[in-house]
Amino acid sequence: MSDLFTTVFLGALFFGAVTAAVPLLLAGLGEQMSEKAGVLNIGIEGMMIFGAYTGFLGAYLSESLWLGFATGMLGGIFVALIMVVLCVRYGLNQIVIGIGLTLGFEGLTALLHHFQFSRTYPRLPAAEPFPIPILADIPVLGPALFRHHLIVYLALVLVIVMSLLYRRTQLGLNLQAAGDKPAALDVAGVDVFRTRTIAVVFTGAMAGLGGAYLANIGAGLFVPFITNGAGFLGIVLAMLARGRPLWVLLGAMLFGICLGLTTALQVAGINIPTDVIQMIPFLAVMAMLVAFGRRSSLPAALGLPYERGAR
């Protein structure tokens, strides 16, 4: 245990925490908008894994990470549109459809990967980091926190943008009303279906981008079930954040540190079974649910389909 808290250990821990936190942050921010609008998007795991597959495929074929991120977002949007048609437009059960989408696209991506890459397992080249001047030169924390791909910093900017959107724009008010009192929003002349559609499509884009980041930056390759429950962690983050994007960021970093322990302990030479380390994020989820779950406030119409004119 003498190797704990050394420069190498802390550097590996914080670098791994940021890398692991970004997909959770993007998924959590997307899910937060969906829940604000009243749609419980259980299918976000399916959106993430399909985004990871299409994102990796796009980057591999085009040799461009940015095109990979774009195709990852499109993959997530494709799954989200299925959710829109079945749940927003036709009012089917959001939980059942979400579970079905997750299981279906996990199986589909595993099957596609088997036929395309099962014998080769191609890898992408390492992504070029974007060091922030001055901050990147800080000992220990500089290389760990300020030498990442540009998409990491864009995700942080997105936290600020979404905070302003919820507080300062008409769309933010419409999203809130669609989740709390959709009938009142309809009476005010705003299309509830369109508002919820925007939220779900945004969720798909963010989940797909998170999956593409996980495959292209975090792992450098795609393997079946690569998301490993990251979408479900995003749901927990969105529920506990109480509509505050900054809380999603803080929760993502907490889970990121838990996930980063796997690599950091290996660097430090600590012999702890990997399965034990991989349990830590989910133990943290249960602890947070026990500590804060009762005080979390969710939209009144969350998970309920809206039918115009119904009482």
C-alpha positions as CSV (number, residue, x, y, z in Angstrom):
1,M,0.0,0.0,0.0
2,S,3.0,2.3,0.1
3,D,2.6,3.1,-3.6
4,L,-0.8,4.7,-3.0
5,F,-1.0,8.5,-3.3
6,T,2.3,8.7,-5.1
7,T,2.6,11.0,-8.1
8,V,2.2,8.1,-10.6
9,F,-0.8,6.7,-8.8
10,L,-2.6,10.1,-8.5
11,G,-1.8,11.0,-12.1
12,A,-3.3,7.7,-13.4
13,L,-6.3,8.0,-11.1
14,F,-7.3,11.5,-12.2
15,F,-6.6,10.9,-15.9
16,G,-8.6,7.7,-15.8
17,A,-11.4,9.5,-13.8
18,V,-11.8,12.2,-16.5
19,T,-11.7,9.6,-19.3
20,A,-14.4,7.5,-17.6
21,A,-16.5,10.5,-16.5
22,V,-17.1,12.0,-19.9
23,P,-19.4,9.3,-21.3
24,L,-21.3,9.4,-18.0
25,L,-21.6,13.2,-18.2
26,L,-22.9,13.2,-21.7
27,A,-25.4,10.5,-21.0
28,G,-26.5,12.1,-17.8
29,L,-27.0,15.5,-19.5
30,G,-29.0,13.9,-22.2
31,E,-31.2,11.9,-19.8
32,Q,-31.7,15.0,-17.7
33,M,-33.4,16.8,-20.6
34,S,-35.5,13.8,-21.4
35,E,-36.7,13.5,-17.8
36,K,-37.4,17.2,-17.6
37,A,-39.8,16.8,-20.5
38,G,-41.5,13.8,-18.9
39,V,-39.9,10.9,-20.8
40,L,-38.1,8.2,-18.7
41,N,-35.5,7.1,-21.2
42,I,-34.5,3.6,-20.1
43,G,-33.3,2.9,-23.6
44,I,-30.3,5.2,-23.2
45,E,-28.0,2.2,-22.8
46,G,-29.1,1.0,-26.2
47,M,-28.5,4.5,-27.6
48,M,-25.0,4.5,-26.1
49,I,-24.0,1.1,-27.4
50,F,-25.3,1.8,-30.9
51,G,-23.5,5.2,-30.8
52,A,-20.3,3.4,-29.8
53,Y,-20.6,1.0,-32.7
54,T,-21.5,3.5,-35.4
55,G,-19.0,6.0,-33.9
56,F,-16.2,3.4,-34.1
57,L,-17.2,2.3,-37.5
58,G,-17.3,5.9,-38.8
59,A,-13.9,6.7,-37.3
60,Y,-12.4,3.5,-38.5
61,L,-13.6,3.9,-42.1
62,S,-13.0,7.6,-42.4
63,E,-9.8,7.7,-40.3
64,S,-11.3,10.8,-38.6
65,L,-12.3,10.9,-34.9
66,W,-14.6,13.9,-35.5
67,L,-16.5,12.0,-38.2
68,G,-16.7,9.1,-35.8
69,F,-18.3,11.4,-33.2
70,A,-20.8,12.6,-35.8
71,T,-21.7,9.1,-36.8
72,G,-22.0,8.1,-33.1
73,M,-24.5,10.9,-32.6
74,L,-26.4,9.8,-35.6
75,G,-26.5,6.3,-34.3
76,G,-27.9,7.5,-30.9
77,I,-30.5,9.7,-32.7
78,F,-31.6,6.7,-34.8
79,V,-32.5,4.7,-31.6
80,A,-34.0,7.8,-30.1
81,L,-36.4,8.2,-33.0
82,I,-37.7,4.8,-32.4
83,M,-38.4,5.8,-28.8
84,V,-40.1,9.0,-30.1
85,V,-42.4,7.1,-32.4
86,L,-43.4,4.3,-30.0
87,C,-43.5,6.3,-26.7
88,V,-44.0,10.0,-27.5
89,R,-46.3,9.6,-30.5
90,Y,-48.1,6.4,-29.7
91,G,-47.9,6.5,-25.9
92,L,-46.5,3.0,-25.3
93,N,-45.0,2.1,-22.0
94,Q,-41.6,3.9,-21.7
95,I,-40.0,1.4,-19.4
96,V,-40.9,-1.7,-21.5
97,I,-39.9,0.0,-24.8
98,G,-36.6,1.3,-23.3
99,I,-35.6,-2.2,-22.0
100,G,-36.5,-3.6,-25.4
101,L,-34.4,-1.1,-27.2
102,T,-31.4,-1.7,-24.9
103,L,-31.6,-5.5,-25.3
104,G,-32.2,-5.3,-29.0
105,F,-29.3,-3.0,-29.8
106,E,-26.9,-4.8,-27.5
107,G,-27.7,-7.9,-29.5
108,L,-27.6,-6.2,-32.9
109,T,-24.2,-4.5,-32.3
110,A,-22.7,-7.8,-31.0
111,L,-24.0,-9.6,-34.1
112,L,-22.7,-6.9,-36.5
113,H,-19.3,-6.9,-34.7
114,H,-19.1,-10.6,-35.0
115,F,-19.5,-10.5,-38.8
116,Q,-17.3,-7.5,-39.3
117,F,-14.5,-7.6,-36.8
118,S,-14.5,-10.8,-34.8
119,R,-11.2,-12.1,-36.3
120,T,-9.4,-8.8,-36.5
121,Y,-10.4,-6.5,-33.6
122,P,-9.0,-3.4,-35.3
123,R,-7.8,-0.5,-33.1
124,L,-7.8,3.2,-33.7
125,P,-4.7,5.2,-33.2
126,A,-4.3,7.1,-30.0
127,A,-6.2,10.5,-30.0
128,E,-4.1,13.6,-30.0
129,P,-4.5,15.5,-26.7
130,F,-5.3,19.2,-26.6
131,P,-3.1,20.6,-23.7
132,I,-4.4,23.8,-22.1
133,P,-1.5,26.3,-21.9
134,I,-0.1,26.9,-18.4
135,L,-2.7,24.6,-16.7
136,A,-1.2,21.5,-18.4
137,D,2.2,22.2,-16.9
138,I,0.9,21.9,-13.3
139,P,2.6,19.0,-11.6
140,V,0.5,15.8,-11.2
141,L,-2.9,17.5,-11.9
142,G,-1.8,19.3,-15.1
143,P,-1.2,16.2,-17.3
144,A,-4.1,14.3,-15.7
145,L,-6.8,17.0,-16.0
146,F,-5.7,19.4,-18.8
147,R,-4.2,17.1,-21.5
148,H,-7.3,15.5,-23.1
149,H,-9.0,15.5,-26.4
150,L,-10.9,18.7,-27.3
151,I,-14.3,16.9,-26.9
152,V,-13.7,16.7,-23.1
153,Y,-13.6,20.5,-22.8
154,L,-16.6,20.8,-25.1
155,A,-18.5,18.5,-22.7
156,L,-17.7,20.9,-19.9
157,V,-18.9,23.9,-21.9
158,L,-22.1,22.0,-22.5
159,V,-22.8,21.9,-18.8
160,I,-22.8,25.7,-18.7
161,V,-24.9,26.0,-21.9
162,M,-27.5,23.6,-20.5
163,S,-27.6,25.5,-17.2
164,L,-28.4,28.7,-19.1
165,L,-30.9,27.0,-21.3
166,Y,-32.9,25.7,-18.4
167,R,-32.9,29.0,-16.6
168,R,-32.9,31.7,-19.2
169,T,-34.8,30.4,-22.3
170,Q,-38.3,29.7,-23.4
171,L,-37.3,26.2,-24.4
172,G,-36.1,25.5,-20.9
173,L,-39.5,26.6,-19.5
174,N,-41.3,24.5,-22.1
175,L,-39.3,21.4,-21.2
176,Q,-40.1,21.9,-17.5
177,A,-43.8,22.3,-18.2
178,A,-43.8,19.2,-20.5
179,G,-42.6,17.2,-17.5
180,D,-44.7,18.8,-14.8
181,K,-48.0,19.9,-16.4
182,P,-48.1,18.9,-20.1
183,A,-51.8,19.8,-20.3
184,A,-51.1,23.3,-19.2
185,L,-48.4,23.6,-21.8
186,D,-50.8,22.4,-24.5
187,V,-53.4,25.0,-23.4
188,A,-50.7,27.6,-23.7
189,G,-50.3,26.7,-27.4
190,V,-47.0,24.8,-27.2
191,D,-46.9,21.4,-28.8
192,V,-46.1,18.9,-26.1
193,F,-45.2,16.1,-28.6
194,R,-42.7,18.4,-30.3
195,T,-41.2,19.5,-27.0
196,R,-40.7,15.9,-25.8
197,T,-39.4,14.8,-29.3
198,I,-36.7,17.5,-29.1
199,A,-35.7,16.2,-25.6
200,V,-35.6,12.6,-26.6
201,V,-33.6,13.3,-29.8
202,F,-31.1,15.4,-27.8
203,T,-30.8,12.5,-25.4
204,G,-30.0,10.1,-28.3
205,A,-27.4,12.5,-29.7
206,M,-25.6,12.9,-26.3
207,A,-25.8,9.1,-25.5
208,G,-24.5,8.3,-29.0
209,L,-21.6,10.9,-28.5
210,G,-20.8,9.4,-25.1
211,G,-20.7,5.9,-26.6
212,A,-18.5,7.1,-29.5
213,Y,-16.1,8.7,-27.0
214,L,-16.0,5.5,-25.0
215,A,-15.1,3.4,-28.0
216,N,-12.9,5.9,-29.9
217,I,-11.0,7.6,-27.0
218,G,-11.5,5.5,-23.9
219,A,-10.8,2.1,-25.5
220,G,-9.7,2.7,-29.0
221,L,-11.8,-0.2,-30.3
222,F,-15.3,-1.6,-30.1
223,V,-16.2,-4.8,-28.3
224,P,-19.7,-6.1,-27.6
225,F,-21.4,-4.6,-24.5
226,I,-18.6,-2.0,-24.2
227,T,-20.9,0.4,-22.4
228,N,-21.2,-2.0,-19.4
229,G,-24.1,-0.2,-17.8
230,A,-22.9,3.4,-18.4
231,G,-26.3,4.4,-19.7
232,F,-28.0,3.3,-16.5
233,L,-25.4,5.2,-14.5
234,G,-26.4,8.3,-16.6
235,I,-30.1,7.7,-15.6
236,V,-29.1,7.7,-11.9
237,L,-27.1,10.9,-12.3
238,A,-30.0,12.6,-14.0
239,M,-32.4,11.6,-11.3
240,L,-30.2,12.6,-8.4
241,A,-29.1,15.9,-10.0
242,R,-32.6,17.5,-9.5
243,G,-32.4,19.3,-12.8
244,R,-29.0,20.8,-12.2
245,P,-26.4,20.1,-14.9
246,L,-23.5,21.0,-12.5
247,W,-24.6,18.2,-10.2
248,V,-24.5,15.8,-13.2
249,L,-20.9,16.8,-13.7
250,L,-20.0,16.3,-10.0
251,G,-21.7,12.9,-10.0
252,A,-20.0,11.9,-13.2
253,M,-16.6,12.8,-11.7
254,L,-17.3,10.7,-8.6
255,F,-18.2,7.7,-10.6
256,G,-15.2,8.4,-12.9
257,I,-12.9,8.2,-9.9
258,C,-14.4,4.9,-8.9
259,L,-13.9,3.6,-12.4
260,G,-10.4,5.0,-12.7
261,L,-9.3,3.1,-9.6
262,T,-9.0,-0.1,-11.8
263,T,-6.1,1.4,-13.9
264,A,-4.6,3.4,-11.0
265,L,-4.3,0.4,-8.7
266,Q,-2.7,-1.7,-11.5
267,V,-0.2,1.1,-12.1
268,A,0.6,1.2,-8.3
269,G,1.0,-2.6,-8.3
270,I,-1.8,-3.3,-5.8
271,N,-3.1,-6.8,-6.2
272,I,-6.8,-6.5,-5.9
273,P,-9.1,-8.6,-8.0
274,T,-10.5,-6.6,-11.0
275,D,-14.0,-7.7,-10.3
276,V,-13.9,-6.1,-6.8
277,I,-12.7,-2.8,-8.3
278,Q,-15.5,-2.9,-10.9
279,M,-18.1,-3.2,-8.2
280,I,-17.1,0.1,-6.7
281,P,-19.1,2.4,-9.1
282,F,-22.3,0.4,-8.5
283,L,-21.7,0.4,-4.7
284,A,-21.3,4.2,-5.0
285,V,-24.7,4.3,-6.9
286,M,-26.4,2.4,-4.2
287,A,-24.9,4.6,-1.5
288,M,-26.0,7.8,-3.3
289,L,-29.5,6.5,-3.8
290,V,-29.7,5.7,-0.1
291,A,-28.3,9.1,0.9
292,F,-30.1,11.4,-1.6
293,G,-32.7,9.3,-3.4
294,R,-35.6,10.2,-1.0
295,R,-35.0,13.9,-1.5
296,S,-34.7,13.8,-5.3
297,S,-37.6,15.6,-7.0
298,L,-38.9,14.2,-10.3
299,P,-41.3,15.7,-12.8
300,A,-45.0,14.9,-11.9
301,A,-45.7,13.5,-15.4
302,L,-42.4,11.5,-15.7
303,G,-43.0,8.2,-17.5
304,L,-46.7,9.1,-18.3
305,P,-47.7,9.3,-22.0
306,Y,-49.6,12.5,-22.9
307,E,-52.9,12.3,-24.7
308,R,-54.3,15.6,-25.9
309,G,-57.8,16.2,-24.4
310,A,-57.6,13.3,-21.9
311,R,-58.4,13.7,-18.2
